[in-house]
Amino acid sequence: MLEQTDPIDRISPLPAEIGSPQGKLVYLALETSGGATVADLHRTLNMRKLSILSVLASLSGRGLIEQTDAEYVLAN
């Protein structure tokens, strides 16, 4: 019999201030990957780069992520 694991234990709750589905998707991608470039997010999420940049600017403006060189990571 397969042992069941609770996926809730592996991912932290999303910040309440992220309202858009795209914002949640990008935030989760950064959380699970530990950081990513715009090109990485484009390949992984199949989103337009302009949309990704807009979401990243919004998340950054809320203090939820930060940019280190070309990579975006969750803020501490």
N, CA, C and O atoms as a Tripos MOL2 file, in Angstrom:
@<TRIPOS>MOLECULE
protein
  304   303    76     0     0
PROTEIN
NO_CHARGES

@<TRIPOS>ATOM
      1 N           0.8400   -1.1790    0.0000 N.3       1 MET1
      2 CA          0.0000    0.0000    0.0000 C.3       1 MET1
      3 C           0.8860    1.2440    0.0000 C.2       1 MET1
      4 O           1.8730    1.3010    0.7340 O.2       1 MET1
      5 N           0.5470    2.2200   -0.8020 N.am      2 LEU2
      6 CA          1.3250    3.4500   -0.8810 C.3       2 LEU2
      7 C           1.0690    4.3280    0.3280 C.2       2 LEU2
      8 O          -0.0630    4.4790    0.7860 O.2       2 LEU2
      9 N           2.1420    4.8980    0.8270 N.am      3 GLU3
     10 CA          2.0210    5.8280    1.9510 C.3       3 GLU3
     11 C           1.5980    7.1910    1.4180 C.2       3 GLU3
     12 O           2.2160    7.7150    0.4910 O.2       3 GLU3
     13 N           0.5660    7.7580    1.9910 N.am      4 GLN4
     14 CA          0.0900    9.0590    1.5410 C.3       4 GLN4
     15 C           0.7930   10.1600    2.3150 C.2       4 GLN4
     16 O           0.9800   10.0730    3.5280 O.2       4 GLN4
     17 N           1.1760   11.1950    1.5870 N.am      5 THR5
     18 CA          1.7740   12.3640    2.2250 C.3       5 THR5
     19 C           0.8460   13.5460    2.0350 C.2       5 THR5
     20 O           0.0810   13.6050    1.0730 O.2       5 THR5
     21 N           0.9180   14.4560    2.9340 N.am      6 ASP6
     22 CA          0.0770   15.6460    2.8780 C.3       6 ASP6
     23 C           0.8230   16.7470    2.1410 C.2       6 ASP6
     24 O           1.7990   17.2740    2.6740 O.2       6 ASP6
     25 N           0.3950   17.1210    0.9130 N.am      7 PRO7
     26 CA          1.1090   18.1520    0.1470 C.3       7 PRO7
     27 C           1.1020   19.5100    0.8290 C.2       7 PRO7
     28 O           1.9540   20.3470    0.5290 O.2       7 PRO7
     29 N           0.1740   19.7510    1.7310 N.am      8 ILE8
     30 CA          0.1050   21.0300    2.4360 C.3       8 ILE8
     31 C           1.3670   21.2450    3.2670 C.2       8 ILE8
     32 O           1.8010   22.3820    3.4480 O.2       8 ILE8
     33 N           1.9560   20.1680    3.7720 N.am      9 ASP9
     34 CA          3.1460   20.2730    4.6070 C.3       9 ASP9
     35 C           4.3710   20.7320    3.8260 C.2       9 ASP9
     36 O           5.3210   21.2430    4.4180 O.2       9 ASP9
     37 N           4.3640   20.5610    2.5290 N.am     10 ARG10
     38 CA          5.5500   20.8630    1.7380 C.3      10 ARG10
     39 C           5.6100   22.2920    1.2320 C.2      10 ARG10
     40 O           6.7010   22.7930    0.9600 O.2      10 ARG10
     41 N           4.4880   22.9570    1.0990 N.am     11 ILE11
     42 CA          4.4610   24.3100    0.5470 C.3      11 ILE11
     43 C           3.8250   25.2450    1.5660 C.2      11 ILE11
     44 O           2.7730   24.9480    2.1320 O.2      11 ILE11
     45 N           4.4730   26.3640    1.7860 N.am     12 SER12
     46 CA          3.9480   27.3620    2.7200 C.3      12 SER12
     47 C           2.6930   28.0070    2.1390 C.2      12 SER12
     48 O           2.5330   28.0540    0.9190 O.2      12 SER12
     49 N           1.8080   28.4990    2.9890 N.am     13 PRO13
     50 CA          0.6320   29.2150    2.4770 C.3      13 PRO13
     51 C           1.0580   30.4500    1.6800 C.2      13 PRO13
     52 O           2.0590   31.0940    1.9940 O.2      13 PRO13
     53 N           0.2910   30.7590    0.6600 N.am     14 LEU14
     54 CA          0.5840   31.9430   -0.1470 C.3      14 LEU14
     55 C           0.2570   33.2030    0.6380 C.2      14 LEU14
     56 O          -0.7000   33.2260    1.4120 O.2      14 LEU14
     57 N           1.0490   34.2510    0.4400 N.am     15 PRO15
     58 CA          0.7060   35.5300    1.0760 C.3      15 PRO15
     59 C          -0.6720   36.0000    0.6040 C.2      15 PRO15
     60 O          -1.0010   35.8930   -0.5780 O.2      15 PRO15
     61 N          -1.4600   36.5130    1.5230 N.am     16 ALA16
     62 CA         -2.8330   36.9310    1.2150 C.3      16 ALA16
     63 C          -2.8870   38.0630    0.2000 C.2      16 ALA16
     64 O          -3.8830   38.2070   -0.5090 O.2      16 ALA16
     65 N          -1.8240   38.8740    0.1170 N.am     17 GLU17
     66 CA         -1.8600   40.0200   -0.7890 C.3      17 GLU17
     67 C          -1.6690   39.6540   -2.2600 C.2      17 GLU17
     68 O          -1.7520   40.5270   -3.1230 O.2      17 GLU17
     69 N          -1.4150   38.3830   -2.5610 N.am     18 ILE18
     70 CA         -1.3190   37.9590   -3.9600 C.3      18 ILE18
     71 C          -2.7150   37.5650   -4.4080 C.2      18 ILE18
     72 O          -3.2410   36.5330   -3.9920 O.2      18 ILE18
     73 N          -3.3110   38.3880   -5.2560 N.am     19 GLY19
     74 CA         -4.6840   38.1500   -5.6720 C.3      19 GLY19
     75 C          -4.8240   37.4560   -7.0140 C.2      19 GLY19
     76 O          -5.7530   36.6740   -7.2110 O.2      19 GLY19
     77 N          -3.9200   37.7290   -7.9340 N.am     20 SER20
     78 CA         -4.0920   37.2050   -9.2870 C.3      20 SER20
     79 C          -3.5870   35.7680   -9.3930 C.2      20 SER20
     80 O          -2.6210   35.3950   -8.7280 O.2      20 SER20
     81 N          -4.2390   34.9700  -10.2250 N.am     21 PRO21
     82 CA         -3.7690   33.6040  -10.4460 C.3      21 PRO21
     83 C          -2.3440   33.5680  -11.0010 C.2      21 PRO21
     84 O          -1.5550   32.6970  -10.6360 O.2      21 PRO21
     85 N          -2.0150   34.5210  -11.8880 N.am     22 GLN22
     86 CA         -0.6640   34.5630  -12.4460 C.3      22 GLN22
     87 C           0.3610   34.8840  -11.3640 C.2      22 GLN22
     88 O           1.4510   34.3130  -11.3520 O.2      22 GLN22
     89 N           0.0180   35.7880  -10.4640 N.am     23 GLY23
     90 CA          0.9110   36.1230   -9.3600 C.3      23 GLY23
     91 C           1.1660   34.9260   -8.4670 C.2      23 GLY23
     92 O           2.2960   34.6840   -8.0450 O.2      23 GLY23
     93 N           0.1140   34.1820   -8.1820 N.am     24 LYS24
     94 CA          0.2510   32.9790   -7.3570 C.3      24 LYS24
     95 C           1.1250   31.9460   -8.0490 C.2      24 LYS24
     96 O           1.9620   31.3050   -7.4150 O.2      24 LYS24
     97 N           0.9270   31.7880   -9.3510 N.am     25 LEU25
     98 CA          1.6990   30.8190  -10.1230 C.3      25 LEU25
     99 C           3.1860   31.1670  -10.1210 C.2      25 LEU25
    100 O           4.0290   30.2990   -9.8950 O.2      25 LEU25
    101 N           3.5070   32.4300  -10.3710 N.am     26 VAL26
    102 CA          4.9040   32.8650  -10.3870 C.3      26 VAL26
    103 C           5.5140   32.7260   -8.9950 C.2      26 VAL26
    104 O           6.6440   32.2580   -8.8590 O.2      26 VAL26
    105 N           4.7820   33.1260   -7.9710 N.am     27 TYR27
    106 CA          5.2830   33.0240   -6.5970 C.3      27 TYR27
    107 C           5.5860   31.5650   -6.2440 C.2      27 TYR27
    108 O           6.6430   31.2690   -5.6870 O.2      27 TYR27
    109 N           4.6630   30.6560   -6.5670 N.am     28 LEU28
    110 CA          4.8840   29.2340   -6.2860 C.3      28 LEU28
    111 C           6.0670   28.6760   -7.0710 C.2      28 LEU28
    112 O           6.8260   27.8560   -6.5550 O.2      28 LEU28
    113 N           6.2240   29.1200   -8.3140 N.am     29 ALA29
    114 CA          7.3600   28.6650   -9.1140 C.3      29 ALA29
    115 C           8.6740   29.1060   -8.4810 C.2      29 ALA29
    116 O           9.6330   28.3350   -8.4350 O.2      29 ALA29
    117 N           8.7230   30.3400   -7.9930 N.am     30 LEU30
    118 CA          9.9360   30.8290   -7.3290 C.3      30 LEU30
    119 C          10.1680   30.0910   -6.0120 C.2      30 LEU30
    120 O          11.3080   29.7910   -5.6590 O.2      30 LEU30
    121 N           9.1010   29.8020   -5.2970 N.am     31 GLU31
    122 CA          9.2320   29.0980   -4.0160 C.3      31 GLU31
    123 C           9.7570   27.6780   -4.2180 C.2      31 GLU31
    124 O          10.6450   27.2340   -3.4890 O.2      31 GLU31
    125 N           9.2190   26.9750   -5.1900 N.am     32 THR32
    126 CA          9.6200   25.5860   -5.3940 C.3      32 THR32
    127 C          10.9910   25.4550   -6.0480 C.2      32 THR32
    128 O          11.6990   24.4760   -5.8130 O.2      32 THR32
    129 N          11.3710   26.4350   -6.8670 N.am     33 SER33
    130 CA         12.6650   26.3560   -7.5540 C.3      33 SER33
    131 C          13.8010   26.9750   -6.7550 C.2      33 SER33
    132 O          14.9710   26.6910   -7.0130 O.2      33 SER33
    133 N          13.4640   27.8150   -5.7890 N.am     34 GLY34
    134 CA         14.5020   28.5020   -5.0300 C.3      34 GLY34
    135 C          15.0020   29.7590   -5.7120 C.2      34 GLY34
    136 O          15.8760   30.4460   -5.1830 O.2      34 GLY34
    137 N          14.4600   30.0690   -6.8780 N.am     35 GLY35
    138 CA         14.8490   31.2580   -7.6300 C.3      35 GLY35
    139 C          14.8580   30.9500   -9.1160 C.2      35 GLY35
    140 O          15.0890   29.8090   -9.5170 O.2      35 GLY35
    141 N          14.6070   31.9600   -9.9330 N.am     36 ALA36
    142 CA         14.5420   31.7430  -11.3750 C.3      36 ALA36
    143 C          14.7120   33.0590  -12.1120 C.2      36 ALA36
    144 O          14.4330   34.1330  -11.5780 O.2      36 ALA36
    145 N          15.1740   32.9550  -13.3460 N.am     37 THR37
    146 CA         15.2520   34.1120  -14.2320 C.3      37 THR37
    147 C          13.9230   34.2470  -14.9760 C.2      37 THR37
    148 O          13.0730   33.3600  -14.9120 O.2      37 THR37
    149 N          13.7570   35.3570  -15.6760 N.am     38 VAL38
    150 CA         12.5550   35.5460  -16.4900 C.3      38 VAL38
    151 C          12.4810   34.4470  -17.5470 C.2      38 VAL38
    152 O          11.4050   33.9080  -17.8100 O.2      38 VAL38
    153 N          13.6120   34.1140  -18.1500 N.am     39 ALA39
    154 CA         13.6380   33.0550  -19.1660 C.3      39 ALA39
    155 C          13.2450   31.7060  -18.5660 C.2      39 ALA39
    156 O          12.5170   30.9360  -19.1920 O.2      39 ALA39
    157 N          13.7250   31.4190  -17.3550 N.am     40 ASP40
    158 CA         13.3480   30.1710  -16.6720 C.3      40 ASP40
    159 C          11.8380   30.1120  -16.4590 C.2      40 ASP40
    160 O          11.2000   29.0980  -16.7440 O.2      40 ASP40
    161 N          11.2730   31.2120  -15.9550 N.am     41 LEU41
    162 CA          9.8330   31.2610  -15.6990 C.3      41 LEU41
    163 C           9.0420   31.1390  -16.9950 C.2      41 LEU41
    164 O           7.9980   30.4880  -17.0290 O.2      41 LEU41
    165 N           9.5360   31.7600  -18.0590 N.am     42 HIS42
    166 CA          8.8840   31.6800  -19.3700 C.3      42 HIS42
    167 C           8.8190   30.2270  -19.8420 C.2      42 HIS42
    168 O           7.7740   29.7620  -20.2980 O.2      42 HIS42
    169 N           9.9320   29.5200  -19.7310 N.am     43 ARG43
    170 CA          9.9810   28.1160  -20.1590 C.3      43 ARG43
    171 C           9.1170   27.2260  -19.2590 C.2      43 ARG43
    172 O           8.3800   26.3690  -19.7460 O.2      43 ARG43
    173 N           9.2150   27.4340  -17.9640 N.am     44 THR44
    174 CA          8.5140   26.5750  -17.0100 C.3      44 THR44
    175 C           7.0060   26.7890  -17.0240 C.2      44 THR44
    176 O           6.2360   25.8280  -17.0000 O.2      44 THR44
    177 N           6.5880   28.0470  -17.0640 N.am     45 LEU45
    178 CA          5.1690   28.3750  -16.9200 C.3      45 LEU45
    179 C           4.4510   28.6110  -18.2440 C.2      45 LEU45
    180 O           3.2240   28.6940  -18.2850 O.2      45 LEU45
    181 N           5.2230   28.7200  -19.3310 N.am     46 ASN46
    182 CA          4.6530   28.9920  -20.6490 C.3      46 ASN46
    183 C           3.8140   30.2760  -20.6430 C.2      46 ASN46
    184 O           2.7330   30.3380  -21.2280 O.2      46 ASN46
    185 N           4.3500   31.2970  -19.9610 N.am     47 MET47
    186 CA          3.7090   32.6200  -19.9270 C.3      47 MET47
    187 C           4.5210   33.5800  -20.7890 C.2      47 MET47
    188 O           5.7200   33.3860  -20.9890 O.2      47 MET47
    189 N           3.8590   34.6140  -21.2950 N.am     48 ARG48
    190 CA          4.5710   35.6430  -22.0560 C.3      48 ARG48
    191 C           5.5300   36.3790  -21.1290 C.2      48 ARG48
    192 O           5.2250   36.6150  -19.9600 O.2      48 ARG48
    193 N           6.6930   36.7370  -21.6650 N.am     49 LYS49
    194 CA          7.7010   37.4190  -20.8480 C.3      49 LYS49
    195 C           7.1950   38.7540  -20.3110 C.2      49 LYS49
    196 O           7.5070   39.1190  -19.1770 O.2      49 LYS49
    197 N           6.4180   39.4880  -21.1100 N.am     50 LEU50
    198 CA          5.8730   40.7630  -20.6270 C.3      50 LEU50
    199 C           4.9380   40.5470  -19.4400 C.2      50 LEU50
    200 O           4.9310   41.3430  -18.5010 O.2      50 LEU50
    201 N           4.1620   39.4890  -19.4800 N.am     51 SER51
    202 CA          3.2760   39.1680  -18.3540 C.3      51 SER51
    203 C           4.0890   38.8100  -17.1200 C.2      51 SER51
    204 O           3.7630   39.2310  -16.0100 O.2      51 SER51
    205 N           5.1410   38.0360  -17.3150 N.am     52 ILE52
    206 CA          6.0090   37.6470  -16.2000 C.3      52 ILE52
    207 C           6.6520   38.8780  -15.5800 C.2      52 ILE52
    208 O           6.6910   39.0110  -14.3570 O.2      52 ILE52
    209 N           7.1570   39.7780  -16.4170 N.am     53 LEU53
    210 CA          7.7930   40.9960  -15.9030 C.3      53 LEU53
    211 C           6.8030   41.8440  -15.1130 C.2      53 LEU53
    212 O           7.1630   42.4190  -14.0860 O.2      53 LEU53
    213 N           5.5730   41.9270  -15.5790 N.am     54 SER54
    214 CA          4.5450   42.6800  -14.8700 C.3      54 SER54
    215 C           4.2520   42.0560  -13.5050 C.2      54 SER54
    216 O           4.1400   42.7660  -12.5060 O.2      54 SER54
    217 N           4.1300   40.7400  -13.4650 N.am     55 VAL55
    218 CA          3.8750   40.0360  -12.2040 C.3      55 VAL55
    219 C           5.0580   40.2070  -11.2600 C.2      55 VAL55
    220 O           4.8680   40.4530  -10.0690 O.2      55 VAL55
    221 N           6.2730   40.0780  -11.7790 N.am     56 LEU56
    222 CA          7.4650   40.2350  -10.9400 C.3      56 LEU56
    223 C           7.5420   41.6390  -10.3460 C.2      56 LEU56
    224 O           7.9050   41.8030   -9.1820 O.2      56 LEU56
    225 N           7.2020   42.6450  -11.1410 N.am     57 ALA57
    226 CA          7.2090   44.0260  -10.6380 C.3      57 ALA57
    227 C           6.1900   44.1970   -9.5190 C.2      57 ALA57
    228 O           6.4590   44.8730   -8.5270 O.2      57 ALA57
    229 N           5.0320   43.5910   -9.6790 N.am     58 SER58
    230 CA          3.9900   43.6720   -8.6570 C.3      58 SER58
    231 C           4.4220   42.9670   -7.3690 C.2      58 SER58
    232 O           4.2590   43.5120   -6.2770 O.2      58 SER58
    233 N           4.9670   41.7690   -7.4950 N.am     59 LEU59
    234 CA          5.4250   41.0190   -6.3190 C.3      59 LEU59
    235 C           6.5840   41.7280   -5.6310 C.2      59 LEU59
    236 O           6.6730   41.7460   -4.4030 O.2      59 LEU59
    237 N           7.4660   42.3080   -6.4250 N.am     60 SER60
    238 CA          8.6010   43.0490   -5.8720 C.3      60 SER60
    239 C           8.1290   44.3030   -5.1450 C.2      60 SER60
    240 O           8.6340   44.6330   -4.0720 O.2      60 SER60
    241 N           7.1640   44.9960   -5.7300 N.am     61 GLY61
    242 CA          6.6130   46.2010   -5.1170 C.3      61 GLY61
    243 C           5.9420   45.9310   -3.7830 C.2      61 GLY61
    244 O           5.8600   46.8170   -2.9320 O.2      61 GLY61
    245 N           5.4670   44.7200   -3.6030 N.am     62 ARG62
    246 CA          4.8430   44.3240   -2.3300 C.3      62 ARG62
    247 C           5.8650   43.7590   -1.3430 C.2      62 ARG62
    248 O           5.5200   43.3770   -0.2250 O.2      62 ARG62
    249 N           7.1270   43.7120   -1.7760 N.am     63 GLY63
    250 CA          8.1810   43.2080   -0.8990 C.3      63 GLY63
    251 C           8.1920   41.6990   -0.7420 C.2      63 GLY63
    252 O           8.7610   41.1780    0.2180 O.2      63 GLY63
    253 N           7.5650   40.9870   -1.6820 N.am     64 LEU64
    254 CA          7.4780   39.5320   -1.5790 C.3      64 LEU64
    255 C           8.6340   38.8120   -2.2520 C.2      64 LEU64
    256 O           8.9770   37.6890   -1.8820 O.2      64 LEU64
    257 N           9.2360   39.4640   -3.2440 N.am     65 ILE65
    258 CA         10.3860   38.8830   -3.9400 C.3      65 ILE65
    259 C          11.4580   39.9520   -4.0820 C.2      65 ILE65
    260 O          11.2050   41.1430   -3.9030 O.2      65 ILE65
    261 N          12.6580   39.4960   -4.4070 N.am     66 GLU66
    262 CA         13.7410   40.4330   -4.7020 C.3      66 GLU66
    263 C          14.5680   39.8800   -5.8470 C.2      66 GLU66
    264 O          14.5650   38.6790   -6.1190 O.2      66 GLU66
    265 N          15.2720   40.7760   -6.5090 N.am     67 GLN67
    266 CA         16.0890   40.3970   -7.6510 C.3      67 GLN67
    267 C          17.5440   40.3630   -7.2310 C.2      67 GLN67
    268 O          18.0540   41.3100   -6.6320 O.2      67 GLN67
    269 N          18.2100   39.2600   -7.5520 N.am     68 THR68
    270 CA         19.6460   39.1390   -7.3370 C.3      68 THR68
    271 C          20.2640   38.8530   -8.7020 C.2      68 THR68
    272 O          20.1060   37.7600   -9.2460 O.2      68 THR68
    273 N          20.9580   39.8280   -9.2450 N.am     69 ASP69
    274 CA         21.4590   39.7670  -10.6200 C.3      69 ASP69
    275 C          20.2710   39.5410  -11.5550 C.2      69 ASP69
    276 O          19.3340   40.3390  -11.5520 O.2      69 ASP69
    277 N          20.2900   38.4750  -12.3540 N.am     70 ALA70
    278 CA         19.1890   38.2230  -13.2860 C.3      70 ALA70
    279 C          18.1220   37.3200  -12.6860 C.2      70 ALA70
    280 O          17.0990   37.0620  -13.3200 O.2      70 ALA70
    281 N          18.3520   36.8370  -11.4660 N.am     71 GLU71
    282 CA         17.4430   35.8690  -10.8500 C.3      71 GLU71
    283 C          16.5260   36.5290   -9.8250 C.2      71 GLU71
    284 O          16.9220   37.4560   -9.1190 O.2      71 GLU71
    285 N          15.3170   36.0400   -9.7590 N.am     72 TYR72
    286 CA         14.3500   36.4970   -8.7610 C.3      72 TYR72
    287 C          14.1940   35.4090   -7.7080 C.2      72 TYR72
    288 O          14.1230   34.2230   -8.0280 O.2      72 TYR72
    289 N          14.1430   35.8300   -6.4450 N.am     73 VAL73
    290 CA         13.9970   34.9060   -5.3200 C.3      73 VAL73
    291 C          12.9630   35.4730   -4.3540 C.2      73 VAL73
    292 O          12.6410   36.6600   -4.4020 O.2      73 VAL73
    293 N          12.4440   34.6130   -3.4780 N.am     74 LEU74
    294 CA         11.5270   35.0870   -2.4510 C.3      74 LEU74
    295 C          12.2810   35.9650   -1.4700 C.2      74 LEU74
    296 O          13.4340   35.6880   -1.1400 O.2      74 LEU74
    297 N          11.6370   37.0140   -1.0090 N.am     75 ALA75
    298 CA         12.2460   37.9020   -0.0140 C.3      75 ALA75
    299 C          12.2680   37.1910    1.3330 C.2      75 ALA75
    300 O          11.3990   36.3780    1.6450 O.2      75 ALA75
    301 N          13.2700   37.5160    2.1080 N.am     76 ASN76
    302 CA         13.3830   36.8850    3.4350 C.3      76 ASN76
    303 C          12.5340   37.5560    4.4450 C.2      76 ASN76
    304 O          12.5160   37.1470    5.6060 O.2      76 ASN76
@<TRIPOS>BOND
     1     1     2 1
     2     2     3 1
     3     3     4 2
     4     3     5 am
     5     5     6 1
     6     6     7 1
     7     7     8 2
     8     7     9 am
     9     9    10 1
    10    10    11 1
    11    11    12 2
    12    11    13 am
    13    13    14 1
    14    14    15 1
    15    15    16 2
    16    15    17 am
    17    17    18 1
    18    18    19 1
    19    19    20 2
    20    19    21 am
    21    21    22 1
    22    22    23 1
    23    23    24 2
    24    23    25 am
    25    25    26 1
    26    26    27 1
    27    27    28 2
    28    27    29 am
    29    29    30 1
    30    30    31 1
    31    31    32 2
    32    31    33 am
    33    33    34 1
    34    34    35 1
    35    35    36 2
    36    35    37 am
    37    37    38 1
    38    38    39 1
    39    39    40 2
    40    39    41 am
    41    41    42 1
    42    42    43 1
    43    43    44 2
    44    43    45 am
    45    45    46 1
    46    46    47 1
    47    47    48 2
    48    47    49 am
    49    49    50 1
    50    50    51 1
    51    51    52 2
    52    51    53 am
    53    53    54 1
    54    54    55 1
    55    55    56 2
    56    55    57 am
    57    57    58 1
    58    58    59 1
    59    59    60 2
    60    59    61 am
    61    61    62 1
    62    62    63 1
    63    63    64 2
    64    63    65 am
    65    65    66 1
    66    66    67 1
    67    67    68 2
    68    67    69 am
    69    69    70 1
    70    70    71 1
    71    71    72 2
    72    71    73 am
    73    73    74 1
    74    74    75 1
    75    75    76 2
    76    75    77 am
    77    77    78 1
    78    78    79 1
    79    79    80 2
    80    79    81 am
    81    81    82 1
    82    82    83 1
    83    83    84 2
    84    83    85 am
    85    85    86 1
    86    86    87 1
    87    87    88 2
    88    87    89 am
    89    89    90 1
    90    90    91 1
    91    91    92 2
    92    91    93 am
    93    93    94 1
    94    94    95 1
    95    95    96 2
    96    95    97 am
    97    97    98 1
    98    98    99 1
    99    99   100 2
   100    99   101 am
   101   101   102 1
   102   102   103 1
   103   103   104 2
   104   103   105 am
   105   105   106 1
   106   106   107 1
   107   107   108 2
   108   107   109 am
   109   109   110 1
   110   110   111 1
   111   111   112 2
   112   111   113 am
   113   113   114 1
   114   114   115 1
   115   115   116 2
   116   115   117 am
   117   117   118 1
   118   118   119 1
   119   119   120 2
   120   119   121 am
   121   121   122 1
   122   122   123 1
   123   123   124 2
   124   123   125 am
   125   125   126 1
   126   126   127 1
   127   127   128 2
   128   127   129 am
   129   129   130 1
   130   130   131 1
   131   131   132 2
   132   131   133 am
   133   133   134 1
   134   134   135 1
   135   135   136 2
   136   135   137 am
   137   137   138 1
   138   138   139 1
   139   139   140 2
   140   139   141 am
   141   141   142 1
   142   142   143 1
   143   143   144 2
   144   143   145 am
   145   145   146 1
   146   146   147 1
   147   147   148 2
   148   147   149 am
   149   149   150 1
   150   150   151 1
   151   151   152 2
   152   151   153 am
   153   153   154 1
   154   154   155 1
   155   155   156 2
   156   155   157 am
   157   157   158 1
   158   158   159 1
   159   159   160 2
   160   159   161 am
   161   161   162 1
   162   162   163 1
   163   163   164 2
   164   163   165 am
   165   165   166 1
   166   166   167 1
   167   167   168 2
   168   167   169 am
   169   169   170 1
   170   170   171 1
   171   171   172 2
   172   171   173 am
   173   173   174 1
   174   174   175 1
   175   175   176 2
   176   175   177 am
   177   177   178 1
   178   178   179 1
   179   179   180 2
   180   179   181 am
   181   181   182 1
   182   182   183 1
   183   183   184 2
   184   183   185 am
   185   185   186 1
   186   186   187 1
   187   187   188 2
   188   187   189 am
   189   189   190 1
   190   190   191 1
   191   191   192 2
   192   191   193 am
   193   193   194 1
   194   194   195 1
   195   195   196 2
   196   195   197 am
   197   197   198 1
   198   198   199 1
   199   199   200 2
   200   199   201 am
   201   201   202 1
   202   202   203 1
   203   203   204 2
   204   203   205 am
   205   205   206 1
   206   206   207 1
   207   207   208 2
   208   207   209 am
   209   209   210 1
   210   210   211 1
   211   211   212 2
   212   211   213 am
   213   213   214 1
   214   214   215 1
   215   215   216 2
   216   215   217 am
   217   217   218 1
   218   218   219 1
   219   219   220 2
   220   219   221 am
   221   221   222 1
   222   222   223 1
   223   223   224 2
   224   223   225 am
   225   225   226 1
   226   226   227 1
   227   227   228 2
   228   227   229 am
   229   229   230 1
   230   230   231 1
   231   231   232 2
   232   231   233 am
   233   233   234 1
   234   234   235 1
   235   235   236 2
   236   235   237 am
   237   237   238 1
   238   238   239 1
   239   239   240 2
   240   239   241 am
   241   241   242 1
   242   242   243 1
   243   243   244 2
   244   243   245 am
   245   245   246 1
   246   246   247 1
   247   247   248 2
   248   247   249 am
   249   249   250 1
   250   250   251 1
   251   251   252 2
   252   251   253 am
   253   253   254 1
   254   254   255 1
   255   255   256 2
   256   255   257 am
   257   257   258 1
   258   258   259 1
   259   259   260 2
   260   259   261 am
   261   261   262 1
   262   262   263 1
   263   263   264 2
   264   263   265 am
   265   265   266 1
   266   266   267 1
   267   267   268 2
   268   267   269 am
   269   269   270 1
   270   270   271 1
   271   271   272 2
   272   271   273 am
   273   273   274 1
   274   274   275 1
   275   275   276 2
   276   275   277 am
   277   277   278 1
   278   278   279 1
   279   279   280 2
   280   279   281 am
   281   281   282 1
   282   282   283 1
   283   283   284 2
   284   283   285 am
   285   285   286 1
   286   286   287 1
   287   287   288 2
   288   287   289 am
   289   289   290 1
   290   290   291 1
   291   291   292 2
   292   291   293 am
   293   293   294 1
   294   294   295 1
   295   295   296 2
   296   295   297 am
   297   297   298 1
   298   298   299 1
   299   299   300 2
   300   299   301 am
   301   301   302 1
   302   302   303 1
   303   303   304 2
@<TRIPOS>SUBSTRUCTURE
     1 MET1         2 RESIDUE 1 A MET
     2 LEU2         6 RESIDUE 1 A LEU
     3 GLU3        10 RESIDUE 1 A GLU
     4 GLN4        14 RESIDUE 1 A GLN
     5 THR5        18 RESIDUE 1 A THR
     6 ASP6        22 RESIDUE 1 A ASP
     7 PRO7        26 RESIDUE 1 A PRO
     8 ILE8        30 RESIDUE 1 A ILE
     9 ASP9        34 RESIDUE 1 A ASP
    10 ARG10       38 RESIDUE 1 A ARG
    11 ILE11       42 RESIDUE 1 A ILE
    12 SER12       46 RESIDUE 1 A SER
    13 PRO13       50 RESIDUE 1 A PRO
    14 LEU14       54 RESIDUE 1 A LEU
    15 PRO15       58 RESIDUE 1 A PRO
    16 ALA16       62 RESIDUE 1 A ALA
    17 GLU17       66 RESIDUE 1 A GLU
    18 ILE18       70 RESIDUE 1 A ILE
    19 GLY19       74 RESIDUE 1 A GLY
    20 SER20       78 RESIDUE 1 A SER
    21 PRO21       82 RESIDUE 1 A PRO
    22 GLN22       86 RESIDUE 1 A GLN
    23 GLY23       90 RESIDUE 1 A GLY
    24 LYS24       94 RESIDUE 1 A LYS
    25 LEU25       98 RESIDUE 1 A LEU
    26 VAL26      102 RESIDUE 1 A VAL
    27 TYR27      106 RESIDUE 1 A TYR
    28 LEU28      110 RESIDUE 1 A LEU
    29 ALA29      114 RESIDUE 1 A ALA
    30 LEU30      118 RESIDUE 1 A LEU
    31 GLU31      122 RESIDUE 1 A GLU
    32 THR32      126 RESIDUE 1 A THR
    33 SER33      130 RESIDUE 1 A SER
    34 GLY34      134 RESIDUE 1 A GLY
    35 GLY35      138 RESIDUE 1 A GLY
    36 ALA36      142 RESIDUE 1 A ALA
    37 THR37      146 RESIDUE 1 A THR
    38 VAL38      150 RESIDUE 1 A VAL
    39 ALA39      154 RESIDUE 1 A ALA
    40 ASP40      158 RESIDUE 1 A ASP
    41 LEU41      162 RESIDUE 1 A LEU
    42 HIS42      166 RESIDUE 1 A HIS
    43 ARG43      170 RESIDUE 1 A ARG
    44 THR44      174 RESIDUE 1 A THR
    45 LEU45      178 RESIDUE 1 A LEU
    46 ASN46      182 RESIDUE 1 A ASN
    47 MET47      186 RESIDUE 1 A MET
    48 ARG48      190 RESIDUE 1 A ARG
    49 LYS49      194 RESIDUE 1 A LYS
    50 LEU50      198 RESIDUE 1 A LEU
    51 SER51      202 RESIDUE 1 A SER
    52 ILE52      206 RESIDUE 1 A ILE
    53 LEU53      210 RESIDUE 1 A LEU
    54 SER54      214 RESIDUE 1 A SER
    55 VAL55      218 RESIDUE 1 A VAL
    56 LEU56      222 RESIDUE 1 A LEU
    57 ALA57      226 RESIDUE 1 A ALA
    58 SER58      230 RESIDUE 1 A SER
    59 LEU59      234 RESIDUE 1 A LEU
    60 SER60      238 RESIDUE 1 A SER
    61 GLY61      242 RESIDUE 1 A GLY
    62 ARG62      246 RESIDUE 1 A ARG
    63 GLY63      250 RESIDUE 1 A GLY
    64 LEU64      254 RESIDUE 1 A LEU
    65 ILE65      258 RESIDUE 1 A ILE
    66 GLU66      262 RESIDUE 1 A GLU
    67 GLN67      266 RESIDUE 1 A GLN
    68 THR68      270 RESIDUE 1 A THR
    69 ASP69      274 RESIDUE 1 A ASP
    70 ALA70      278 RESIDUE 1 A ALA
    71 GLU71      282 RESIDUE 1 A GLU
    72 TYR72      286 RESIDUE 1 A TYR
    73 VAL73      290 RESIDUE 1 A VAL
    74 LEU74      294 RESIDUE 1 A LEU
    75 ALA75      298 RESIDUE 1 A ALA
    76 ASN76      302 RESIDUE 1 A ASN
